[in-house]
C-alpha cells in the first residue's frame, strides 16, 4: 500500500493487528462477521495501555 513501508522502525518491533482485538478466542469467524455492526472498543492493549510510537522522519532508517 502507498506509504505504508516503515523503514524507520526495526522490523522485529512491528506488530500487525488491532490493539483492542488480540484475544484469539474473540477472533472466530462468527465474531469477525458481526464486528462491523457493533460499537468498536477503545484503542487499547489488553493491559489497558495505549500503543505509542514516537514519529521519526521517513527518510531515517532504523538501526
VORO-832532 format. One record per atom (N, C-alpha, C): x, z, y; residue in three letters; atom name; residue number from 0. Coordinates in nm, 3 decimals, always signed. Example, Ala and Ser with C-alpha at 12.3 -4.5 7.8 and 13.67 -1.06 7.14 Angstrom:
BEGIN
[rec [+1.319 +0.780 -0.569] 'ALA' 'N' 0]
[rec [+1.230 +0.780 -0.450] 'ALA' 'CA' 0]
[rec [+1.320 +0.780 -0.330] 'ALA' 'C' 0]
[rec [+1.285 +0.708 -0.225] 'SER' 'N' 1]
[rec [+1.367 +0.714 -0.106] 'SER' 'CA' 1]
[rec [+1.290 +0.787 +0.003] 'SER' 'C' 1]
! end
This chain:
BEGIN
[rec [+0.083 +0.000 -0.118] 'UNK' 'N' 0]
[rec [+0.000 +0.000 +0.000] 'UNK' 'CA' 0]
[rec [+0.088 +0.000 +0.124] 'UNK' 'C' 0]
[rec [+0.038 -0.059 +0.227] 'UNK' 'N' 1]
[rec [+0.112 -0.072 +0.351] 'UNK' 'CA' 1]
[rec [+0.147 +0.064 +0.411] 'UNK' 'C' 1]
[rec [+0.275 +0.087 +0.436] 'UNK' 'N' 2]
[rec [+0.329 +0.208 +0.499] 'UNK' 'CA' 2]
[rec [+0.309 +0.335 +0.416] 'UNK' 'C' 2]
[rec [+0.303 +0.324 +0.284] 'UNK' 'N' 3]
[rec [+0.290 +0.444 +0.202] 'UNK' 'CA' 3]
[rec [+0.421 +0.482 +0.134] 'UNK' 'C' 3]
[rec [+0.522 +0.398 +0.141] 'UNK' 'N' 4]
[rec [+0.653 +0.432 +0.084] 'UNK' 'CA' 4]
[rec [+0.719 +0.536 +0.173] 'UNK' 'C' 4]
[rec [+0.754 +0.649 +0.114] 'UNK' 'N' 5]
[rec [+0.817 +0.757 +0.189] 'UNK' 'CA' 5]
[rec [+0.960 +0.773 +0.139] 'UNK' 'C' 5]
[rec [+1.054 +0.711 +0.207] 'UNK' 'N' 6]
[rec [+1.195 +0.722 +0.169] 'UNK' 'CA' 6]
[rec [+1.259 +0.846 +0.229] 'UNK' 'C' 6]
[rec [+1.188 +0.913 +0.321] 'UNK' 'N' 7]
[rec [+1.244 +1.030 +0.388] 'UNK' 'CA' 7]
[rec [+1.215 +1.159 +0.312] 'UNK' 'C' 7]
[rec [+1.154 +1.150 +0.194] 'UNK' 'N' 8]
[rec [+1.121 +1.266 +0.113] 'UNK' 'CA' 8]
[rec [+1.185 +1.248 -0.025] 'UNK' 'C' 8]
[rec [+1.257 +1.350 -0.074] 'UNK' 'N' 9]
[rec [+1.312 +1.339 -0.209] 'UNK' 'CA' 9]
[rec [+1.200 +1.312 -0.310] 'UNK' 'C' 9]
[rec [+1.219 +1.216 -0.397] 'UNK' 'N' 10]
[rec [+1.114 +1.172 -0.487] 'UNK' 'CA' 10]
[rec [+1.065 +1.281 -0.582] 'UNK' 'C' 10]
[rec [+1.151 +1.378 -0.617] 'UNK' 'N' 11]
[rec [+1.107 +1.485 -0.706] 'UNK' 'CA' 11]
[rec [+1.020 +1.588 -0.636] 'UNK' 'C' 11]
[rec [+1.005 +1.579 -0.503] 'UNK' 'N' 12]
[rec [+0.917 +1.669 -0.428] 'UNK' 'CA' 12]
[rec [+0.778 +1.610 -0.408] 'UNK' 'C' 12]
[rec [+0.757 +1.486 -0.447] 'UNK' 'N' 13]
[rec [+0.628 +1.421 -0.426] 'UNK' 'CA' 13]
[rec [+0.532 +1.463 -0.537] 'UNK' 'C' 13]
[rec [+0.413 +1.507 -0.496] 'UNK' 'N' 14]
[rec [+0.306 +1.540 -0.589] 'UNK' 'CA' 14]
[rec [+0.189 +1.449 -0.558] 'UNK' 'C' 14]
[rec [+0.143 +1.379 -0.660] 'UNK' 'N' 15]
[rec [+0.031 +1.287 -0.643] 'UNK' 'CA' 15]
[rec [-0.096 +1.358 -0.687] 'UNK' 'C' 15]
[rec [-0.196 +1.351 -0.603] 'UNK' 'N' 16]
[rec [-0.323 +1.415 -0.636] 'UNK' 'CA' 16]
[rec [-0.387 +1.474 -0.512] 'UNK' 'C' 16]
[rec [-0.497 +1.542 -0.534] 'UNK' 'N' 17]
[rec [-0.570 +1.606 -0.425] 'UNK' 'CA' 17]
[rec [-0.553 +1.756 -0.441] 'UNK' 'C' 17]
[rec [-0.508 +1.821 -0.335] 'UNK' 'N' 18]
[rec [-0.474 +1.964 -0.343] 'UNK' 'CA' 18]
[rec [-0.589 +2.050 -0.393] 'UNK' 'C' 18]
[rec [-0.710 +2.023 -0.352] 'UNK' 'N' 19]
[rec [-0.824 +2.108 -0.388] 'UNK' 'CA' 19]
[rec [-0.871 +2.086 -0.531] 'UNK' 'C' 19]
[rec [-0.827 +1.981 -0.596] 'UNK' 'N' 20]
[rec [-0.874 +1.949 -0.731] 'UNK' 'CA' 20]
[rec [-0.756 +1.935 -0.826] 'UNK' 'C' 20]
[rec [-0.696 +2.047 -0.862] 'UNK' 'N' 21]
[rec [-0.580 +2.045 -0.951] 'UNK' 'CA' 21]
[rec [-0.608 +2.096 -1.091] 'UNK' 'C' 21]
[rec [-0.722 +2.162 -1.109] 'UNK' 'N' 22]
[rec [-0.755 +2.219 -1.240] 'UNK' 'CA' 22]
[rec [-0.804 +2.107 -1.331] 'UNK' 'C' 22]
[rec [-0.731 +2.082 -1.438] 'UNK' 'N' 23]
[rec [-0.766 +1.969 -1.527] 'UNK' 'CA' 23]
[rec [-0.901 +1.987 -1.594] 'UNK' 'C' 23]
[rec [-0.951 +2.109 -1.605] 'UNK' 'N' 24]
[rec [-1.083 +2.132 -1.664] 'UNK' 'CA' 24]
[rec [-1.194 +2.077 -1.573] 'UNK' 'C' 24]
[rec [-1.165 +2.065 -1.445] 'UNK' 'N' 25]
[rec [-1.263 +2.013 -1.350] 'UNK' 'CA' 25]
[rec [-1.255 +1.861 -1.336] 'UNK' 'C' 25]
[rec [-1.159 +1.800 -1.399] 'UNK' 'N' 26]
[rec [-1.137 +1.657 -1.381] 'UNK' 'CA' 26]
[rec [-1.189 +1.577 -1.501] 'UNK' 'C' 26]
[rec [-1.304 +1.614 -1.551] 'UNK' 'N' 27]
[rec [-1.366 +1.538 -1.659] 'UNK' 'CA' 27]
[rec [-1.437 +1.417 -1.598] 'UNK' 'C' 27]
[rec [-1.470 +1.322 -1.680] 'UNK' 'N' 28]
[rec [-1.536 +1.201 -1.631] 'UNK' 'CA' 28]
[rec [-1.667 +1.236 -1.559] 'UNK' 'C' 28]
[rec [-1.745 +1.324 -1.617] 'UNK' 'N' 29]
[rec [-1.872 +1.363 -1.556] 'UNK' 'CA' 29]
[rec [-1.853 +1.428 -1.420] 'UNK' 'C' 29]
[rec [-1.755 +1.517 -1.410] 'UNK' 'N' 30]
[rec [-1.728 +1.584 -1.282] 'UNK' 'CA' 30]
[rec [-1.679 +1.485 -1.177] 'UNK' 'C' 30]
[rec [-1.595 +1.391 -1.218] 'UNK' 'N' 31]
[rec [-1.544 +1.291 -1.124] 'UNK' 'CA' 31]
[rec [-1.655 +1.199 -1.072] 'UNK' 'C' 31]
[rec [-1.751 +1.169 -1.158] 'UNK' 'N' 32]
[rec [-1.859 +1.080 -1.116] 'UNK' 'CA' 32]
[rec [-1.953 +1.145 -1.013] 'UNK' 'C' 32]
[rec [-1.965 +1.277 -1.015] 'UNK' 'N' 33]
[rec [-2.054 +1.343 -0.918] 'UNK' 'CA' 33]
[rec [-1.982 +1.386 -0.791] 'UNK' 'C' 33]
[rec [-1.850 +1.377 -0.786] 'UNK' 'N' 34]
[rec [-1.776 +1.418 -0.666] 'UNK' 'CA' 34]
[rec [-1.823 +1.352 -0.537] 'UNK' 'C' 34]
[rec [-1.853 +1.223 -0.535] 'UNK' 'N' 35]
[rec [-1.896 +1.162 -0.408] 'UNK' 'CA' 35]
[rec [-2.029 +1.217 -0.355] 'UNK' 'C' 35]
[rec [-2.104 +1.287 -0.438] 'UNK' 'N' 36]
[rec [-2.235 +1.336 -0.398] 'UNK' 'CA' 36]
[rec [-2.236 +1.485 -0.367] 'UNK' 'C' 36]
[rec [-2.122 +1.549 -0.372] 'UNK' 'N' 37]
[rec [-2.110 +1.692 -0.343] 'UNK' 'CA' 37]
[rec [-2.022 +1.713 -0.221] 'UNK' 'C' 37]
[rec [-2.036 +1.830 -0.161] 'UNK' 'N' 38]
[rec [-1.951 +1.866 -0.048] 'UNK' 'CA' 38]
[rec [-1.807 +1.884 -0.097] 'UNK' 'C' 38]
[rec [-1.712 +1.829 -0.021] 'UNK' 'N' 39]
[rec [-1.572 +1.842 -0.059] 'UNK' 'CA' 39]
[rec [-1.523 +1.983 -0.033] 'UNK' 'C' 39]
[rec [-1.430 +2.026 -0.114] 'UNK' 'N' 40]
[rec [-1.366 +2.156 -0.095] 'UNK' 'CA' 40]
[rec [-1.268 +2.148 +0.021] 'UNK' 'C' 40]
[rec [-1.232 +2.265 +0.070] 'UNK' 'N' 41]
[rec [-1.130 +2.272 +0.173] 'UNK' 'CA' 41]
[rec [-0.997 +2.226 +0.114] 'UNK' 'C' 41]
[rec [-0.916 +2.162 +0.195] 'UNK' 'N' 42]
[rec [-0.789 +2.104 +0.151] 'UNK' 'CA' 42]
[rec [-0.688 +2.216 +0.130] 'UNK' 'C' 42]
[rec [-0.697 +2.285 +0.017] 'UNK' 'N' 43]
[rec [-0.610 +2.398 -0.015] 'UNK' 'CA' 43]
[rec [-0.558 +2.386 -0.157] 'UNK' 'C' 43]
[rec [-0.442 +2.445 -0.180] 'UNK' 'N' 44]
[rec [-0.386 +2.454 -0.314] 'UNK' 'CA' 44]
[rec [-0.456 +2.566 -0.389] 'UNK' 'C' 44]
[rec [-0.443 +2.574 -0.522] 'UNK' 'N' 45]
[rec [-0.510 +2.680 -0.598] 'UNK' 'CA' 45]
[rec [-0.473 +2.821 -0.553] 'UNK' 'C' 45]
[rec [-0.353 +2.839 -0.497] 'UNK' 'N' 46]
[rec [-0.314 +2.973 -0.450] 'UNK' 'CA' 46]
[rec [-0.366 +3.003 -0.310] 'UNK' 'C' 46]
[rec [-0.443 +2.911 -0.250] 'UNK' 'N' 47]
[rec [-0.503 +2.933 -0.119] 'UNK' 'CA' 47]
[rec [-0.421 +2.880 -0.002] 'UNK' 'C' 47]
[rec [-0.299 +2.839 -0.026] 'UNK' 'N' 48]
[rec [-0.214 +2.787 +0.082] 'UNK' 'CA' 48]
[rec [-0.247 +2.641 +0.111] 'UNK' 'C' 48]
[rec [-0.227 +2.602 +0.235] 'UNK' 'N' 49]
[rec [-0.246 +2.462 +0.274] 'UNK' 'CA' 49]
[rec [-0.115 +2.387 +0.254] 'UNK' 'C' 49]
[rec [-0.120 +2.266 +0.198] 'UNK' 'N' 50]
[rec [+0.003 +2.187 +0.184] 'UNK' 'CA' 50]
[rec [+0.062 +2.157 +0.321] 'UNK' 'C' 50]
[rec [+0.192 +2.169 +0.332] 'UNK' 'N' 51]
[rec [+0.257 +2.147 +0.461] 'UNK' 'CA' 51]
[rec [+0.385 +2.069 +0.440] 'UNK' 'C' 51]
[rec [+0.405 +1.968 +0.519] 'UNK' 'N' 52]
[rec [+0.527 +1.890 +0.513] 'UNK' 'CA' 52]
[rec [+0.565 +1.853 +0.656] 'UNK' 'C' 52]
[rec [+0.686 +1.885 +0.692] 'UNK' 'N' 53]
[rec [+0.734 +1.853 +0.826] 'UNK' 'CA' 53]
[rec [+0.760 +1.703 +0.835] 'UNK' 'C' 53]
[rec [+0.709 +1.637 +0.938] 'UNK' 'N' 54]
[rec [+0.735 +1.493 +0.951] 'UNK' 'CA' 54]
[rec [+0.881 +1.466 +0.988] 'UNK' 'C' 54]
[rec [+0.931 +1.359 +0.934] 'UNK' 'N' 55]
[rec [+1.066 +1.311 +0.967] 'UNK' 'CA' 55]
[rec [+1.054 +1.168 +1.016] 'UNK' 'C' 55]
[rec [+1.153 +1.121 +1.088] 'UNK' 'N' 56]
[rec [+1.149 +0.980 +1.128] 'UNK' 'CA' 56]
[rec [+1.147 +0.890 +1.004] 'UNK' 'C' 56]
[rec [+1.068 +0.786 +1.008] 'UNK' 'N' 57]
[rec [+1.052 +0.698 +0.892] 'UNK' 'CA' 57]
[rec [+1.182 +0.630 +0.852] 'UNK' 'C' 57]
[rec [+1.274 +0.613 +0.944] 'UNK' 'N' 58]
[rec [+1.400 +0.545 +0.912] 'UNK' 'CA' 58]
[rec [+1.502 +0.640 +0.850] 'UNK' 'C' 58]
[rec [+1.477 +0.770 +0.850] 'UNK' 'N' 59]
[rec [+1.570 +0.867 +0.794] 'UNK' 'CA' 59]
[rec [+1.548 +0.880 +0.644] 'UNK' 'C' 59]
[rec [+1.651 +0.857 +0.565] 'UNK' 'N' 60]
[rec [+1.640 +0.865 +0.420] 'UNK' 'CA' 60]
[rec [+1.655 +1.009 +0.373] 'UNK' 'C' 60]
[rec [+1.593 +1.041 +0.261] 'UNK' 'N' 61]
[rec [+1.606 +1.174 +0.202] 'UNK' 'CA' 61]
[rec [+1.745 +1.190 +0.144] 'UNK' 'C' 61]
[rec [+1.788 +1.312 +0.136] 'UNK' 'N' 62]
[rec [+1.921 +1.340 +0.081] 'UNK' 'CA' 62]
[rec [+1.915 +1.360 -0.068] 'UNK' 'C' 62]
! end
